[in-house]
Amino acid sequence: MTMGALGVVYGDIGTSPLYALKEAAKAAAHGGTLTNDAVLGVASLILWALLLIISLKYALLILRADNRGEGGIVALLALLHARNAQPGTWRAHLLVVGLVGAALLYGDGAITPAISVLSAIEGLKVDAPSLAPAVVPVTVVILIGLFMMQKQGTGFIGRIFGPVMLAWFFVLAALGIHGIVKAPAVLAALSPLYAFDFLIHQDFHVSFAILGAAFLAVTGGEAMYADMGHFGRLPIRLAWFAICLPALVLNYFGQAALLITDPTMIENPFFQLCPDALHYPLVAFSAVATVIASQAIISGVFSLTQQSIQLGFLPRMQIRHTTSDAIGQIYVPLVNWLLAAATLGAVLSFGSSEALAGAYGIAVSLLMAITTLLAALVAIQWGYSPWLVVAVNGFFFVIDLIFFSANSIKLFEGGWFPLMLAGFVAFLMLTWRSGVKLVEAARAKLRQPEEDLIETAVNQCSARLPGTAVFLASAPRGVPLALTQFVKHNHVLHERIVLVTVLIEELPHIADEDRIEVIEIIPGITRVVLHYGFMQNPTIYEGLTFACRHGKLPGIDLSDITYYVGRETIIPREDVPGMWVWRETVFAFLQRNAERSAAFFGVPTKQVVEFGTELEI
């Protein structure tokens, strides 16, 4: 599990040495000559950022705030029960903050592959400056191949992620030691005084620029928390403290040592650390490592999308499970190609890792601040002393805000790009969430109580159709609109009726024995409630099969039943209270293009009948 965590969790932060110290050193030089004090200050700043933000905050503190072993923004929102918060309450405001945090990961997901692969391919220019025009085309080809590969699944490649990244961290450490041996004086930067003293003696705008660039060294740290459910808390901590942290510190100090001996190497100190004969192999290896880092963030975006869909924050989308024997191996076609368009757009628009560095960091720093805030609220909810929580999380929250402020000065240098993407996704999430509530309110007005169904079955339907009918219901009470429509048009009922509702709980997983809830309304009419966690795949057919196998639905042949599903057409109306009409129109577009209920919930296609209903919101 530790080996797996190396490949998935630490791919992003493990490739940060390609560009982080270079950008921080350039900010420290601010157009002039790079001094030894500046180099030591930058190295010390990066070291203590890794220790405070990654080691202390994430590895030791944030990883404690798990939802039955799962981590990430969505898991925190589930722990805080913000999903069904009443409008105007503090939990409702918290939901908005949390969804903005989740949306920021999409902005991060577009920038990470772009800057990582670009920075690796730019190593070609070290020995052959004439190859500079080829950097962007080669990067584009690699990224297109990466996104095209997603639909095939990454099971095989995933198995080699860990060993490859272990070798990568070994190379980072070896290069770092090679540099430190030439200038051991760089070890003085272990003292935090160098970072503090250097920053306070710079102009305010220069200090902020250095902080913003140094923050690049910790981007990717949020993956420790997001991927906790896949690997567990102990393997993630073990991989960090035993392998990643030592290798990263050695490499950053090695690059700093190189700049002490030769400040002219500032254009690409990472590749200059390497002996000349090994430059091209290192470029190739760097490209492989950055592809792994990119794959990790893409898989993370897929996983976040699945969780958001399950909890009702995004419309249903087609989700393909690319393998049955690996956790999290899913493919979301729409998200994949939208992410590909954003990533390729970033590469073509910015053109270099230096330009992209301005766009990188602002979204991640804001995401880290939101995670710290939500984790503090979870700790208070769990009974920890509010004073202790405010002291500890407040300290880290202040650090997060300092780095966010430092990155905010890059807003017009490209920082707007991930924020624009995140803002768009957050808008869609909030619009979908509000629209779903309006639709449910409209359904509730049309939905008959169960007493009406009993009256119809007992007194009004003289004829009963042979066989079993399953009606999908959006709520675990009342009569599904599809059944109301069926009786209205046909004036008959089937001999056996099963009302099925899928409920996604605010837990990552629901055990099989707690999955099925069967309620007999009257003989011949049964309600089945299927409970799933937000990390599980809600499949109605499998749920009913489980119920039949364990005798909870006797006498039903699942191959000989008909599923009746309601399909709603949303009509925005100005005279109906709700959102602004233009937002309702956006919601109607999303709903119209969402994955069909039957397909999303795994209902056999040949056994489905749909009933259409118009709903005004």
N, C-alpha and C positions, 0 to 999 in steps of 0.2 A: 504494500500500500504506500509505503514511503517512496518507493521507486516510481509508482504511478503519479504521486503528488508532484514529484520533480518535473515530470513531463507536462502535466496539465496546469498545475497551480503556479509554478514558478517560471513558466516560459517567458511571460511578459517582463517581469522584473529582472529575469536572468539575462535578457538582451539589452537592458538599459545601459550597460557600460559602453555600448556602441556609440551612444550620443550624449549621455547625461553629463559626464565630466567635461566633455568638449564644450558643450553649450554654457555650462557654468563658468568655465575658464574664460571663454570669450566675453561673457558678461562682466567678469571680474577685471579683465584687461580694458574693457570699454573703449576699444579703438586704439589703445596705447600699447606699451610694452608690459608683458606679463611678469610681475615680480614674484620672488620666492614666497613672500608673505601672502600674496594673493593665492598662490597654488596651495600653500598649507591651509589657508582659510577655507578654500573651496573643499579640499579633501576632508577637513575636519567637519565641515557643515554636512557633507554627504554622509559621513560615518554616523554622526549623531542623529541625522534624519532617519537612517536605517534602524538605529537602536531605539529611538523614541517612538516613531510611527509604526514600524513593522514589528520590531521585537516586543516592545512593551505594550503598545496599544492593541495591535491586531493579534499577535501570537498569544499574549498572556491575558488580555482583557476582553477584547471583542469576541474571541472564539468561545467564551463562556456563555454568550447570549444565543444559545441555539434553540431551535424549535424541534424537539425530539430528534436532535442530531443534525437537522438541516440549518443552513445559514443563508445569508443574503437579505437584501432589503425586503423582498416579498415575505420571507419567513418572519422578519421582525414585525411587519404590518399585521400578519396573522396572529402573532403573539399578543399584540396590542389590541386585537379585536377591532381594528379600524374599518374593516370592510363594510360592515353594516351600520356604521355610525350615523346617528341622526344629523341632518343638516344643521349647521350652526354650532355644534358641540366642538369641544377641543379635539375629540377623536376624529371628527370630520376634517378639521384643519390639518391634523396629523396625517390623514390619508392623502391629502393634496401634497404635503411635503414628501411623504414616502413615495408617491407615484412620480414626482419630479426626480427623486433620487434614482428610482428604477429606470426612468427615461434617460438619465445621464449615462447609464451603461451602454445605451445604443450609440450615443455620441462617442464614447470611449472606443466602442467596437469598430467604428468607422476609421478612427485615427490610428489605432494600434497597429493593424496590419500595414498601413501606409508608411508610417514612420519607421517601423521595425525593418521591413524588407528594403526600403530605400536606403537606410543607414548601412545595411549589410552590403548592398550592391555598390554603394559609393566607395567601398574599399578598393574597387578596381582603379580608382583615380590615383591611388597612392603611388603605384609603380608606373601607371600609364595614363597621364592626364589627358591624352588624346581620346581615351574611352569615355570621357565625361558625357558626350551626347548620347551614349548608349545606356546610361543608368536608368532613365525613366522608362524607355521601351522594355528593357529587361525586367524591371520591376513590374510593369503592367502585365507582361506575359506570365510571370510567376503568380501574380495575384489572380489573374483569370483562371489559370490552372487550379489554384487553390479553391476558388469558389465553385468551379465545375466539378471538383472532386467530391464536394459535400454530398451530392445525391447518391454516391456510391457507398457512403458510410466511411467512417474512419477507424473501423475496428482494428484492421491489420496495422495501419500506421500508428494507431494509438498504443499498440503493444510495444512499439519500439521508441515511443516518446521518452519514456523514463531513461533507458540506457543511453540514448543520444544526448539528453540533457545532462546526465551524469558526466558524460565525456566532455560536454560543453563547460560545465562548472570546473572540471579538472583543468581544461585549457585556460579558463579565466584565471584560476589560481596560479598556474605555471607562468603565464605571461606576467602576472602581477609580481611574483617573486623575482622573475627575471629583471623587472624594472627596479624593484626596491633594492636589490643587491647593488645596483649602480649608484643609488643615492639613499643610503639608510637614514639620512637626516629627515626624510619625509615622515618617519614614524613619530616625530614630534607632534604631528597633527592628530594623534590619538587624544590629545587634550582638547576638551570643548572650548577652552579659553581662546584657542586660535580662531575658531569660528566666530565666537562672540566679539572678540577684539577686532577682527577684520571687518565685521559688519557695521559695528558702531562708528568706525572711523571712515566709512564711505559716505558719499552723498546719499540722501534718502532714496532717490530713484535708482541709483546704482545697486544699493543693498537689496531693494525689492526685485530688481532684475536678476541678481545672483540667486536670491531665494527661489524665484520662479523657475530658474534653470536647474537648480539643485533638486527641486521637487521631482524632476524627471527620473531621478534615481529610485524613487519609491512608487512610481506608477506601476500598477500591476499587483500591488500589495493587497488590494481589495479582493483579489481572487482567492486569497487564503480563506476568507469568510464565506464567499459565495460558493466555493466548491467543498466546503466542510462535509456536507452530506455524502459526497462521493468517496471520501477517503478516511474521514474521521479526524478528530482533534489531535490525537497523539502522532500519527504519521506526518501530518502537516507541520507540527512543531518540530518533530525530529528532523525532517528534511531541511527545515529552515536553519535551525541552530547548528546542525552537524555538517551541512554541506553548503547551502546557498549563502548564508551570511558570511562565513569565512572566505569563500571564493570571491564574493562581490567586494568585500573590504580589501582583500589582497589586490584585486585587479584595479580598483579605484586608486589605491595607494601606489600601485605600479605605474599607472598613467601619470599621477602627480609627480612621481620621482622622475619620469621621463621629461616632464615639462620643466622641472628644476634644472636638469642637466642641459636641456635644449628647448627654450620657450618657442622656437620656430615650429615645433612639432604640433602646435595648437590646432592645426586644421584637421588632424585625425590621429590623436594620440593612441587610440585603441589599436589600430592597425600598425602604427609605427613601433609599438612595443614588440611586434613580431619580427624575427629575423627575415631578411629580404627573401630568402629562398622559399619561405613558407607563406608568403603573402597571399598568393592565389588559392592555395588550399584553405587558408583561414577565411578568405572571402566566401568560398563555397560552403564551408562549415557554418559560417555566420548566416548564410542564406537559409540553410536547413534549420538552424536554431530559430530564426525569425519566422519561418513558415510554421514551426511548432507553436511559437508564441501566438501567432495569428490564429491558428486552429483552435487554441485554447479559448481565446476571446470569442471566436465565432460560436463554438459549442456553448459557451456561457450565455451568449445572447439567445441561442435557441432554447436553452433551459429556462431562462428568464421569461421568454415568450410563452412557453408552455405553462409555467406557473401563473402568469398573468391572465392567460385565457381561462384556466381552471377556476381562478378566483373572481372572474368576471370583470377584469380590468381591460381586456382587449377582446375584439370579436373572434369567434371561432375561425381557425385557419387549418389548412391541411397540414397534418403532422405525420411524418413517416418515421417509423421505427426501423432503423437501418440494420439492427442486429438484435437478437433476442437474448444474448448472453452478456451484455455490457450495459451498465447503468448510464443513462444520459445520452445514449447513442440515438439521437433523433435528428431529423432533417425537416426544416420548415421552408419550403420553396420560396414563398413570397418574401419572407424576411431575408433569406440568403441573397436573393437578387437585388433587393433594395439596399442591403448592406454592401453588396459588391459595387453597385452604382455609386454609393456615397464614398467608398474607399478609393475607387478608381478616380472619382472626381477630385478627391483630395490630392492624390498623386499628381494628376495632370494640372491641377490648379496651382499647387504650391511648388512642386518640382524638385524639392530637396528636403532632406531631413532637418536642415537648419531652419528653413521656412516653416516646416510643419511643427517644429518645437514651439513656435509661438501659439499654435492651435492646441497643442497638447498640454495637459496639466490642469486647465481651468475646470473642465468637467469632472476630472478625477478628484481634485481637491474639494469641490463642492459635495461630491458623492461621499467622500470620507467624513466631511463635517456632518452631513445628514445621518450617516451610519452611527457616528458617535452620539448624536442627540437621541436617536431612537433606542440605541443600546442602553443609554442612561435611563430612559423611561421604563424599559423592560426590567432593569435592575431594581428600580424603585417598586415596580409592580410585584416583583418577587420578594420584596420585604427587606432589601438592603437599606441601610441607614441613608436617608436623603442627603444628610450632610457629607457622608463619605462619598456618595455617588457624585454629588456636585463638585466636591474637591478633586476627585480623580478624573472623572469624565470632563469636568470643566477645564482642567489643565490641558487635556488633549484637544478639547474643542477650541480652546484659544490658539493652540498650535495650528489646528486645521484652518482656522479663520485667517491666521497670519499667512499661511501658504496660499489660501484662496485669494487674499488681497494681493499678494505678490504676483499671482498668475493673472489677476484681473487687469493688470496694466498691459497684458498681451491681447486684450479684447479686440483691438482694431488691427492687430498683427496676424490674426487668424483665429483667435480665441472664440470669435463669433460663430465659427463653423460648427464645432461640436455642440455649442449652446443652442444654435438654431435647430440642429437635428433633435436634441433632447427636448427643446420646447415644442417642436412639432409632435413628437411621440407623446409627451405629457398631455398636450391638448387632445390628441386622439383618445388617450386613456380616460381623461376626465369626461370628455364628451360621451364616450361609450358607457362609462359608469352611470352618468346622469340619465342617458337615454334608456338604459336597461331598467332603471327605477321607474321611469315614466311609462314604459311598456308594461311593466308588471302592474302598475296602478291601473292602466287601461284594461288589462286582462281581468283584474280583480272585479272591476265593475261589470264585466260580461260573464264572469264565471258563476255557474250555478252552485248552490250548496249541495252537499251529498244527499240531503233529504229529498231534493228534487229527483236525483237519479234513482233513489230507492222507490219513490212514488211512481216514476216512469216504468221501472222494471217490474214492479208488482202489479200495477193497475192499468197502465196505458199500452203496454206492448203485448198484444195477444199472441203474436208470432215471435219465435226466437230462432235466429239463424244458427245452424249447426257449426261447431268448431269454436276456436278461441281467438279473441281479438285482444291485442295489446295496444293501449293508448298511451303515448308519451305525454306526461304532465309536467309542467314547469314548476308547480307547487305541490307540496305533500298534503294538500287539503283542497276540497272543492272538486268540481267536475272539469276535466280538460276541455278546452274550447273545441278540439277536434271531435270529441265524443258528442258534445252538444250539437255540432253541425251534422254529425252522422245521424243522430236520432231525428233531428229536424227534417232532414231530406229523405230519410228512408223509413222512418216510423217503426223501426225494429231494433232489437238488440241481439248480440250473439249469446249463445248459451253460457259461455264463459268469458268474462271480461277481466283483464288485468290492467290496472292503472300503474304505470311505472314512472317514478321520479328519481332523478340522479341529483344527489346533494354532495357538493364539494365542501369538505370540512376544512377548518383552519389548522389542520395537522398535516404533516407531509405524507404519512401513510396510515391507512386503516387496515387492521388485521382482518383476515378472511372471516373469522368467526363473528366479527362485528359488522360485516359488510351488508348483510341482508336484514331488512325489517319487513315482515309480512303482516298485513292487517286485513282481516276478512270483514268487509263492510256488511254484506249479506251473502247468503249462499249463492255462488256463481259470480260474485263481484269481489275482487281482491285488490288491495293496494299494496304495491311493493316499492319500498324506498331503498335505493342502493347508495351506500355511503362510500365515498372515495376521498383519499388525501390529495392535496394539491400537487404532489409529485407523482401521482399515479395516473394511469391511462383509463379513463372511465368508459368501460365497454358494457353496454346493456346486455348483449348476447351472452358474454361470459358470466355476468352477474346472474342472469336467469338460469343459465346452465348450472351454476353453482347451487342455486336455490332448488332446482329440480333434483339434482344429484343427492342433496341432503334432505329430501322429503318435505321441503317447505312449500312446494307447488306440485302436489301429486296430480297425476292424470293429464299432464300437459306434454304434447309432442312439439318441441320447438321447431321442428322442420315443417310443421303443418299449421302454423299460425300466421296471422296477418298483423302487421304493425301499422297503426294509424298515427300519422304525425301531422301536427299543425304547421303551416307555413304562413307567416304573417307579412303583410305589406304595410309599411309604416307611412302614414300620411301626415306630414307636418301641418299644423293649423295655428294661426295667430290667436284665434278666439279660445283655444284650450290652454290653460296654464301649464307652463313648463319652461324649457329653454328658449332662447331666441330662435326664431324660425330658421335662420341660416345654420345654426348649430344642429337643429333638428334635421335639417336637410343633409348635413354631413353624416349624422347618425343613421339616417335612412339609407344613405349610400353604403355605409359600412355594413349595415344589417343585410342589405340586398346582396352584397357580395361576400358575405361570410359563408363559411362551410356549412352545408346543410346539416341539420340536427341528426338525421339518420346516419349520414356518413361519419360525422364526428364521433357519435356514440357507438359506432360499430354495429349498426343494425343491418342484417342481411338485405342487400339491395333488392333482390327479386321478391321480397315479402313486404315491401313498403307501399303504402297508399298515403298520399298527402292531401290535406284539406286546407284550402286557402281562407284566410281571414284578414280583413282590413282593420287596422287599429289607428285611431287618430290621437296624436299627442301634441 
